[in-house]
Amino acid sequence: MAYRNGTYVAFHAEGTTDPTASDIKYYNLMKAWEGSKSIEFSFTDSHDKTAAVRDSSKRATLKSRLKERLNNSKHLVLILTSNTKNDTDWVPFEIQYAIDNCNLPVIAVYPEYRVVMNPSGLSHLWPSALASRISNSQANVIHTSFAQGPLLDAIGQFSIHDKKPNGTQVHYTAQAHRNWQLMNIHEQEQNYRN
């Protein structure tokens, strides 16, 4: 059995490897935070655990590598932007395999929002593979903004080994958002765009 200690990051790549032209930029930002000496942010990247694949690789090879990476992961960080629902290929497969086969908790992050306290208000961003697993209570999901504080807290707190989010629409409190300086005292408990 694989040692499951990795963080698997799923994002819509829009069929490009250009690091600025798709949601891969958020994955690259996570790697930059992790590599920075001035930022306390670390994670074990599941994508570094297997041989690299290229867009020109055969579909079966890609699927095999993705499964191997997910099998070695302790949770799924799912980057959700207004483009994610456009992915009809790999993101739905990654969600389905992570939840159905690996029983991974999902850390749903929203780069377009600085505060996430009403996950159902963001359901228009959910790919159908996630929406269906939320509606039938099959997934354990925490929803948060794509900010260092909450993202690092979720990565450190939720895993297949220790603790999963207790439900499908778990989110951080207003006080936690204030502690991370993402929300001021006058803002109410809802979602706020960046």
KOLBADREN-321335 format. One line per 4 residues: number of its first residue (from 1); their letters; for each residue x, y, z of N, C-alpha, C, O. Coordinates in steps of 0.02 Angstrom, whole numbers, plus 32768, in hexadecimal, padded with zeros to 4 digits. Example, Ala and Ser with C-alpha at 12.3 -4.5 7.8 and 13.67 -1.06 7.14 Angstrom:
1) as) 8294/7EE4/8186/8267/7F1F/8186/8294/7F5B/8186/82C8/7F5A/81A7 ~ 8282/7F90/8162/82AC/7FCB/8165/8285/8002/818A/829E/8039/8192
***
This chain:
1) mayr) 802A/7FC5/8000/8000/8000/8000/802C/803E/8000/8060/8040/8021 ~ 8017/8070/7FDC/803C/80AF/7FD5/803B/80D7/8015/800A/80D4/803B ~ 8070/80FC/8021/8072/812B/805A/8051/816B/8043/806B/818D/8017 ~ 8018/817C/805F/7FEE/81B2/8046/7FFE/81F2/806D/7FDD/8201/809F
5) ngty) 802F/8218/8055/8041/8256/8077/8041/8293/8049/8056/82C9/805E ~ 802C/828B/800C/802F/82C2/7FDC/7FF1/82ED/7FDA/7FBB/82D9/7FEF ~ 7FFB/832A/7FC1/7FC5/8358/7FB3/7FBB/8358/7F67/7FE7/836D/7F42 ~ 7F82/8341/7F51/7F73/833F/7F0A/7F4D/837E/7EF9/7F1A/838D/7F17
9) vafh) 7F67/83A4/7EC8/7F48/83E2/7EB4/7F29/83D9/7E6F/7F4C/83C7/7E3F ~ 7EE7/83E5/7E6A/7EC3/83DF/7E2A/7EAD/8424/7E14/7E96/844C/7E3C ~ 7EB5/8432/7DD3/7EA4/8473/7DB7/7E95/846B/7D6D/7EAA/843B/7D4E ~ 7E71/849B/7D52/7E61/849B/7D0B/7E9C/84BA/7CE5/7EAB/84F5/7CEE
13) aegt) 7EBB/8492/7CBA/7EF7/84AA/7C96/7EE6/84C7/7C52/7F12/84E2/7C30 ~ 7EA8/84C2/7C3D/7E92/84DF/7BFD/7EBB/84C7/7BC2/7EC1/84EB/7B90 ~ 7ED7/848B/7BC7/7EFD/846E/7B8F/7F3E/8491/7B80/7F57/848C/7B48 ~ 7F5A/84B4/7BB1/7F98/84D8/7BA4/7FCB/84CA/7BDB/7FB8/84B9/7C13
17) tdpt) 8009/84D0/7BCB/803E/84CB/7BFE/805A/8510/7C0E/8089/8516/7C36 ~ 803E/8545/7BF1/8053/8589/7BFF/8043/8599/7C48/8008/8596/7C5B ~ 8075/85A9/7C71/8069/85B2/7CB8/803F/85EE/7CCB/802D/85F6/7D05 ~ 802F/8619/7C9B/8006/8654/7CAA/7FC2/8652/7C88/7F98/867D/7C96
21) asdi) 7FB7/8621/7C5D/7F7A/8621/7C34/7F42/85F6/7C50/7F0E/85F1/7C30 ~ 7F4A/85D8/7C88/7F16/85AD/7CA4/7F1B/85AD/7CF0/7F43/85D1/7D0D ~ 7EF3/8584/7D0F/7EF3/857F/7D58/7F31/855C/7D74/7F38/8556/7DB0 ~ 7F5D/8546/7D48/7F9D/852B/7D5F/7FC5/8560/7D86/7FF0/8550/7DAE
25) kyyn) 7FB5/85A0/7D79/7FD9/85D6/7D9C/7FCE/85D1/7DE8/7FFB/85E4/7E0E ~ 7F94/85B9/7DFE/7F88/85B2/7E47/7FB0/8578/7E64/7FCA/857D/7E9C ~ 7FB4/8542/7E40/7FDF/850A/7E55/8028/8521/7E58/804B/8511/7E88 ~ 803E/8547/7E26/8083/8560/7E26/808E/8591/7E60/80C5/8593/7E7C
29) lmka) 805B/85B8/7E72/8062/85E6/7EAB/8069/85BE/7EEB/8090/85D1/7F17 ~ 8044/8587/7EF3/804D/855D/7F2E/8094/8543/7F32/80B2/8542/7F68 ~ 80B0/852E/7EFA/80F5/8515/7EF9/8125/854D/7F0A/8157/8541/7F2C ~ 8117/858A/7EF3/8143/85C3/7F04/813F/85D4/7F4E/8172/85E1/7F6D
33) wegs) 8103/85D2/7F6B/80FD/85DD/7FB4/8125/85A9/7FD9/8148/85B8/8009 ~ 811F/856A/7FC3/8142/8533/7FE4/818E/853B/7FDF/81B2/8529/800E ~ 81A6/8556/7FA9/81ED/855F/7F9F/820A/859E/7FBD/8247/85A6/7FBE ~ 81E0/85CB/7FD4/81F7/860A/7FEF/8211/8602/8037/81F1/85E1/8060
37) ksie) 8249/8621/8044/8264/861F/8088/8241/8650/80B7/8245/864A/80F4 ~ 821D/8681/809A/81FD/86B4/80C3/81B3/86A5/80D2/8192/86CC/80F4 ~ 819A/866D/80B8/8154/865B/80C2/8150/8616/80E3/8171/85E7/80CD ~ 8129/8611/8118/811F/85D0/8138/80E6/85AC/8115/80AC/85B2/8127
41) fsft) 80F8/8586/80E3/80C7/8560/80BC/80EA/8523/80A1/811D/8529/807F ~ 80CF/84E8/80AF/80EF/84AC/8094/80BA/8477/8087/8087/8472/80A9 ~ 80C7/844F/8054/809E/8416/8044/80C7/83E5/801C/80F8/83F9/7FFB ~ 80B5/83A6/801E/80D6/8372/7FF7/80AE/836A/7FB6/8076/8351/7FB7
45) dshd) 80CB/837F/7F80/80AA/8381/7F3F/80A5/833B/7F20/80D8/831D/7F0F ~ 8068/8322/7F1A/805D/82DF/7EFC/8075/82DC/7EB4/8087/82A6/7E9C ~ 8076/8314/7E91/808B/8315/7E4C/80D5/8308/7E44/80ED/82F5/7E0E ~ 80FB/8311/7E7A/8143/8304/7E78/8154/82BB/7E87/818E/82A7/7E83
49) ktaa) 8121/8293/7E98/812E/824E/7EAF/8130/821A/7E77/8145/81E2/7E83 ~ 811C/822C/7E3B/811E/81FD/7E03/8140/821E/7DC8/814B/825A/7DC7 ~ 814F/81F5/7D96/816F/820F/7D5A/8142/8244/7D3A/8105/823F/7D3C ~ 8161/8275/7D1D/813C/82AB/7CFB/8119/8290/7CBD/8130/8261/7C9D
53) vrds) 80E2/82B0/7CAE/80BE/829F/7C70/80B6/82DF/7C47/80B6/8316/7C62 ~ 80B0/82D6/7C07/80A8/8310/7BDA/8064/830B/7BB9/8045/82D6/7BB7 ~ 804E/8344/7B9E/800D/8345/7B7B/800C/8313/7B42/7FD6/82FC/7B2E ~ 8046/8303/7B27/8049/82D5/7AEE/8048/828B/7B04/8045/825F/7ADA
57) skra) 804B/827E/7B46/8048/823A/7B5F/8005/821B/7B4E/7FD3/823E/7B47 ~ 8004/81DA/7B48/7FC6/81B7/7B3A/7F96/81BF/7B74/7FAB/81C4/7BAE ~ 7F56/81C0/7B64/7F22/81C9/7B97/7F29/8195/7BCF/7F21/81A6/7C0A ~ 7F36/8157/7BBD/7F3C/8122/7BEF/7F77/8130/7C1E/7F72/8122/7C5A
61) tlks) 7FAE/814A/7C04/7FE8/815B/7C2D/7FD7/8194/7C5C/7FE9/8191/7C97 ~ 7FB6/81C7/7C43/7FA2/81FF/7C6D/7F74/81E8/7CA6/7F7F/81F9/7CE0 ~ 7F42/81C0/7C95/7F13/81A8/7CC7/7F36/817D/7CFC/7F28/8183/7D37 ~ 7F64/8154/7CE7/7F8A/812A/7D15/7FB3/8154/7D46/7FB4/8146/7D82
65) rlke) 7FD4/8188/7D2D/7FFC/81B4/7D58/7FD0/81DA/7D89/7FE2/81E1/7DC3 ~ 7F97/81F3/7D71/7F6A/8218/7D9D/7F50/81EB/7DD5/7F4D/8200/7E0F ~ 7F3E/81AE/7DC4/7F27/817E/7DF7/7F5E/8170/7E2A/7F52/816F/7E66 ~ 7F9B/8166/7E12/7FD3/8158/7E3F/7FDE/8192/7E6F/7FE9/8188/7EAA
69) rlnn) 7FDB/81CF/7E54/7FE4/820B/7E7E/7FAC/8211/7EB2/7FB8/821F/7EEC ~ 7F6E/8205/7E9C/7F36/8209/7ECB/7F3A/81D2/7EFF/7F29/81DE/7F39 ~ 7F4F/8197/7EEC/7F57/8160/7F1C/7F8B/816F/7F51/7F8A/8152/7F87 ~ 7FBA/819C/7F42/7FEF/81AF/7F71/7FDF/81EF/7F96/800B/820B/7FB8
73) skhl) 7FA2/8207/7F91/7F8F/8248/7FAE/7F65/8240/7FED/7F43/820D/7FF6 ~ 7F68/8273/8017/7F40/8273/8054/7F03/82A2/804F/7ED6/829E/8078 ~ 7F02/82CD/801D/7EC9/82F8/8010/7ECF/8315/7FC9/7F03/8310/7FA9 ~ 7E98/8332/7FB2/7E94/8351/7F70/7E88/839B/7F79/7E55/83AF/7F96
77) vlil) 7EB6/83C5/7F61/7EAA/840D/7F5D/7E8E/8419/7F18/7EAF/840D/7EE5 ~ 7E50/8432/7F16/7E2D/843D/7ED7/7E26/8488/7ECC/7E01/84AA/7EF0 ~ 7E4A/84A2/7E9A/7E48/84E9/7E8A/7E0B/84F6/7E5E/7E05/84DA/7E27 ~ 7DDD/8520/7E77/7D9E/852D/7E55/7D9A/8576/7E40/7D95/85A3/7E69
81) tsnt) 7D9B/8582/7DFF/7D92/85C4/7DE3/7D57/85C3/7DB3/7D37/858F/7DAB ~ 7D49/85FB/7D95/7D12/85FE/7D65/7D20/85D2/7D27/7CF3/85C6/7D00 ~ 7D5E/85BB/7D1E/7D70/8591/7CE6/7D6C/8546/7CF4/7D6A/851E/7CC5 ~ 7D6A/8532/7D33/7D6F/84EC/7D45/7D37/84C1/7D28/7D43/8489/7D13
85) kndt) 7CFB/84DC/7D26/7CC3/84B5/7D0B/7CCC/84A6/7CC1/7CAB/8479/7CA6 ~ 7CF8/84CA/7C9F/7D05/84BF/7C58/7D2C/847F/7C4C/7D2D/8465/7C14 ~ 7D4D/8464/7C7F/7D75/8428/7C78/7D47/83EC/7C78/7D25/83DE/7CA9 ~ 7D46/83C9/7C41/7D1B/838D/7C3B/7D46/834E/7C39/7D2C/8318/7C2B
89) dwvp) 7D85/8355/7C47/7DB3/831D/7C3F/7DD4/8309/7C81/7DBB/82DB/7CA3 ~ 7E0A/832A/7C94/7E33/8312/7CCC/7E19/8327/7D10/7E1A/82FE/7D3E ~ 7E01/8364/7D19/7DE8/8379/7D5B/7DAE/834D/7D72/7DAE/8336/7DAB ~ 7D7C/833F/7D48/7D47/8312/7D5F/7D61/82CC/7D70/7D4B/82AD/7DA1
93) feiq) 7D90/82B3/7D49/7DAE/8272/7D59/7DD2/8275/7D9D/7DCA/8248/7DC6 ~ 7DFA/82AA/7DA9/7E1F/82B0/7DE7/7DEF/82B4/7E23/7DFC/8294/7E57 ~ 7DB9/82DA/7E1D/7D88/82DF/7E54/7D69/829A/7E61/7D67/8283/7E9A ~ 7D51/827B/7E2C/7D30/8239/7E33/7D5E/8206/7E53/7D4B/81E4/7E82
97) yaid) 7D9C/8201/7E3A/7DCA/81CE/7E53/7DDE/81DE/7E9B/7DE2/81B1/7EC5 ~ 7DEB/821D/7EAA/7E01/8231/7EED/7DCC/8221/7F21/7DDC/8208/7F57 ~ 7D8D/822E/7F12/7D57/8223/7F42/7D3F/81DB/7F41/7D3B/81BB/7F76 ~ 7D30/81C1/7F07/7D12/817E/7F02/7D43/8146/7F10/7D31/8114/7F31
101) ncnl) 7D80/814C/7EF9/7DB1/8116/7EFF/7DE2/811F/7F39/7DF5/80EE/7F5A ~ 7DF6/815D/7F45/7E29/816A/7F78/7E0D/8184/7FBA/7E31/8186/7FEC ~ 7DCD/8197/7FBA/7DAD/81B1/7FF6/7DD1/81EF/8012/7DD4/81F8/804F ~ 7DEB/8219/7FE6/7E11/8253/7FFC/7DE3/828D/8010/7DB0/8298/7FEF
105) pvia) 7DF4/82B0/8045/7DD1/82EF/8053/7DE5/8323/801F/7E1C/8321/8004 ~ 7DB7/8351/8011/7DC2/8384/7FDE/7DCA/83C8/8000/7DA2/83DB/802A ~ 7DFE/83EB/7FEC/7E08/8430/8001/7DF9/845A/7FC3/7E24/8461/7F97 ~ 7DBC/8475/7FC0/7DA6/849C/7F86/7DBB/84E4/7F91/7DA5/8504/7FC0
109) vype) 7DE5/84FD/7F64/7DFF/8542/7F6B/7DE8/856D/7F31/7DE5/8557/7EF8 ~ 7DD8/85AB/7F41/7DBA/85D9/7F12/7DE7/8617/7F0B/7DE2/8646/7F33 ~ 7E13/8619/7ED9/7E41/8651/7ED1/7E1F/8694/7EC3/7E3C/86C9/7ED0 ~ 7DE2/8693/7EAA/7DC0/86D1/7E9A/7D9C/86F0/7ED7/7D7C/8724/7ED1
113) yrvv) 7DA1/86CE/7F11/7D80/86E6/7F4E/7DB2/86EA/7F87/7DDC/86BD/7F8F ~ 7DAF/8720/7FAF/7DDB/8726/7FE9/7DBA/870A/8028/7DDD/86FA/8058 ~ 7D78/8705/8028/7D52/86E8/8060/7D20/86B6/8043/7CFC/86C5/8013 ~ 7D1E/867B/8061/7CED/8648/804D/7CCA/8630/808C/7CE6/860B/80B4
117) mnps) 7C8C/8647/8094/7C65/8632/80CF/7C1F/861B/80BC/7BF7/860A/80E8 ~ 7C10/8619/807C/7BD0/8600/8064/7BDE/85D4/8027/7BD2/85E9/7FEE ~ 7BF8/8597/8031/7C0B/856D/7FF9/7BD4/8562/7FC6/7BE2/8560/7F8A ~ 7B96/855A/7FDB/7B60/854E/7FAB/7B58/8589/7F7C/7B40/8581/7F43
121) glsh) 7B6B/85C5/7F91/7B69/8600/7F66/7B9D/85FD/7F2E/7B9B/8626/7F01 ~ 7BCB/85CE/7F32/7BFE/85C5/7EFF/7BF3/8586/7ED6/7C1F/8571/7EB0 ~ 7BBA/8567/7EDE/7BAC/8528/7EBB/7BAE/852F/7E6F/7BB8/84FD/7E4C ~ 7BA6/856B/7E56/7BAA/8576/7E0E/7BF1/856A/7DF3/7BFB/8564/7DB7
125) lwps) 7C22/8566/7E20/7C67/8558/7E0D/7C79/850E/7E11/7CAE/84F9/7DFA ~ 7C4D/84E5/7E2E/7C5C/849F/7E39/7C53/8476/7DF9/7C1F/847A/7DD9 ~ 7C86/8450/7DE6/7C7C/841F/7DB0/7C47/83ED/7DC5/7C3F/83E1/7E01 ~ 7C24/83D0/7D96/7BEE/83A1/7DA8/7C07/8366/7DD1/7BE2/834B/7DFA
129) alas) 7C45/8351/7DC6/7C61/8319/7DED/7C64/832B/7E37/7C5A/82FF/7E62 ~ 7C71/836A/7E48/7C72/8380/7E8D/7C2B/838E/7EA6/7C18/8378/7EDC ~ 7C03/83B0/7E7E/7BBF/83C1/7E92/7B96/8384/7EA3/7B72/8383/7ED5 ~ 7B9B/8350/7E7B/7B75/8313/7E89/7B8C/82F1/7EC9/7B63/82D5/7EED
133) risn) 7BCC/82F3/7ED8/7BE6/82D3/7F14/7BD8/82FD/7F52/7BD5/82E2/7F8A ~ 7BCF/833E/7F49/7BB9/8368/7F81/7B6F/835C/7F8D/7B5A/8355/7FC7 ~ 7B47/835A/7F59/7AFE/8353/7F61/7AEB/830F/7F7F/7AB9/830A/7FA2 ~ 7B13/82DB/7F72/7B02/829A/7F90/7B2C/828B/7FCF/7B2D/8253/7FE7
137) sqan) 7B4E/82BF/7FE9/7B76/82BA/8027/7BAC/8285/8024/7BBE/8268/8057 ~ 7BC6/8279/7FE9/7BFC/8248/7FE0/7C41/8265/7FEF/7C6F/8240/7FFE ~ 7C48/82A7/7FEA/7C89/82C8/7FF1/7C8F/82EA/8035/7C5D/8300/8052 ~ 7CCC/82EE/804E/7CDC/8317/8088/7D04/8352/806E/7D3C/834A/8056
141) viht) 7CE6/838E/8072/7D04/83C8/8051/7D07/8404/807F/7CD6/8415/80A0 ~ 7D41/8424/8082/7D47/8466/80A0/7D51/8497/8067/7D78/848B/8039 ~ 7D2D/84CE/806A/7D2F/8502/8037/7D53/853F/8054/7D43/8555/808B ~ 7D84/8559/802E/7DAA/8592/8047/7DC5/85BC/800E/7DC5/85A7/7FD4
145) sfaq) 7DDC/85F7/801F/7DFB/8621/7FED/7E41/8607/7FDE/7E5D/85DE/8003 ~ 7E5D/8620/7FA7/7EA2/860D/7F95/7ED1/8641/7FB4/7EEB/866D/7F92 ~ 7EDA/863A/7FF5/7F06/8666/801B/7F33/8639/8047/7F1F/8602/805A ~ 7F6E/8652/8056/7F9E/8628/8079/7F85/860E/80BC/7F8C/85D3/80CA
149) gpll) 7F66/8639/80E5/7F50/8625/8127/7F1F/85EB/8126/7F2E/85B6/8141 ~ 7EE4/85F5/8107/7EB4/85BE/8108/7ECA/8581/80E1/7EBA/8548/80F4 ~ 7EED/858B/80AA/7F03/8552/8082/7F35/8527/80A9/7F30/84EA/80A9 ~ 7F65/8547/80C9/7F96/8522/80F0/7F75/8500/812C/7F86/84C7/813C
153) daig) 7F45/8522/814B/7F21/8503/8183/7EFB/84C5/816C/7EFE/8491/818D ~ 7ED9/84CA/8134/7EB3/8490/811A/7EE0/8457/8107/7ED1/841D/8116 ~ 7F19/8466/80E7/7F49/8431/80D4/7F64/840E/8112/7F6D/83D1/8112 ~ 7F72/8435/8147/7F8D/8418/8184/7F59/83F4/81AE/7F6A/83C9/81D6
157) qfsi) 7F1A/8406/81A6/7EE6/83ED/81D2/7EC0/83B0/81B6/7EAF/8383/81DC ~ 7EB2/83B0/8175/7E85/837D/8159/7EAC/834B/812E/7ED1/835E/8101 ~ 7EA1/830B/813D/7EC2/82D7/8116/7E9A/8296/811E/7E6E/8291/8148 ~ 7EAB/8267/80F4/7E8B/8225/80F9/7EA0/8202/8139/7E7C/81D5/8150
161) hdkk) 7ED8/8215/8156/7EF3/81F4/8192/7ED4/820D/81D3/7EC5/81E5/81FF ~ 7ECB/824E/81D9/7EBA/826A/821A/7E72/8282/821E/7E49/8265/8242 ~ 7E63/82B6/81FA/7E23/82D7/8201/7E0B/82EE/81BC/7E31/830B/8195 ~ 7DCD/82DF/81AE/7DAE/82F7/8170/7D7E/832F/8182/7D64/8331/81BA
165) pngt) 7D70/835C/8153/7D3B/838D/8160/7CFA/8367/816F/7CEB/8336/814E ~ 7CD6/837E/81A0/7C99/835C/81B6/7C5D/8375/818F/7C32/8397/81AA ~ 7C5A/8364/814E/7C23/8378/8124/7C3A/838C/80DE/7C75/8384/80CD ~ 7C0C/83A5/80B7/7C1A/83B6/8071/7C25/8400/8066/7C3F/8414/8031
169) qvhy) 7C11/842A/8096/7C17/8472/808D/7C36/8494/80CA/7C1F/84C8/80E1 ~ 7C6A/8474/80E4/7C8E/848F/811E/7CB4/84CD/8107/7CCD/84D0/80CF ~ 7CB9/84FF/8133/7CDF/853C/8124/7CFA/8558/8166/7CE6/8544/819C ~ 7D28/8586/8160/7D45/85A7/819A/7D16/85DD/81B5/7CED/85F7/8190
173) taqa) 7D1D/85ED/81F5/7CF2/861E/8216/7D08/8665/8203/7D3D/8670/81E7 ~ 7CDC/8694/8214/7CEB/86DB/8209/7D2A/86EE/8232/7D55/8713/8219 ~ 7D2E/86D5/826F/7D68/86E5/8299/7DA9/86CB/827A/7DDB/86EE/827C ~ 7DA8/8690/825E/7DE4/8675/823D/7DF7/86A2/8202/7E32/86B1/81F9
177) hrnw) 7DC6/86B8/81DB/7DD4/86E5/81A3/7DF2/8727/81BC/7E1F/8743/819C ~ 7DD8/8740/81F4/7DF4/877E/8211/7E3B/8773/8229/7E66/879E/8220 ~ 7E48/8739/8248/7E8B/872A/825F/7EBD/8728/8226/7EF7/873B/822D ~ 7EA6/8710/81EC/7ED2/870E/81B0/7ED1/8751/818B/7EF0/8758/8157
181) qlmn) 7EAE/8783/81A6/7EA8/87C5/8188/7E8A/87C3/8142/7E9E/87E9/8116 ~ 7E5A/8797/8139/7E36/8791/80FA/7DF1/87B2/80FE/7DCF/87BA/80CB ~ 7DDC/87C5/813B/7D99/87DF/8145/7D9B/8813/817C/7DBE/880A/81AE ~ 7D76/8849/8174/7D75/887B/81AA/7D38/8871/81D7/7D0C/8849/81C8
185) iheq) 7D36/8895/820C/7D03/888D/8240/7CBD/889D/8227/7C8C/8884/8243 ~ 7CB7/88C6/81F3/7C76/88DC/81DA/7C58/88AD/81A6/7C1D/88B2/8196 ~ 7C80/8880/818B/7C67/8853/8158/7C3F/881A/8177/7C50/8802/81AD ~ 7C0B/8806/8155/7BDE/87D1/816C/7BF8/878D/8154/7C28/8789/812D
189) eqny) 7BD8/8758/816B/7BED/8715/8159/7BD3/8701/8114/7B9C/86E6/810E ~ 7BFA/870F/80E2/7BEA/86FD/809D/7C2A/86F8/8074/7C61/86F8/8091 ~ 7C25/86F5/8033/7C5F/86F1/8007/7C71/8737/7FEF/7C45/875F/7FDF ~ 7CB2/8746/7FED/7CC9/8787/7FD4/7CFD/877B/7F9F/7D2D/8756/7FA9
193) rn) 7CF2/879A/7F65/7D22/8795/7F2D/7D61/87BB/7F3E/7D62/87E9/7F66 ~ 7D97/87A6/7F1D/7DD7/87CA/7F23/7DD1/880F/7F05/7E02/8835/7F06
***
